[in-house]
């Protein structure tokens, strides 16, 4: 009792693409779960926290504020968001 199903190549490629995305997401989550955060406020925690912050800045996740006017606008936008 064999059955054959025909699936377009484009659909197969999309399935594989989504599986790759899911695999990468699971790897990132697993890495975060296995990473142990040091005791908050300890010297080790500050080193760990600084390292994480530098990684985020290098990845372009930071916000540059050049003056007081930009700082006020930044906080004003946080309140309205």
Buried (B, 14 or more C-beta within 10 A) or exposed (E): EEEEEEEEEEEEEEEEEEEEEEEEEEEEEEEEEEEEEEEEEEEEEEEBBEEEEEEEEEEEEEEEEEEEEEEEEEEEEEEEE
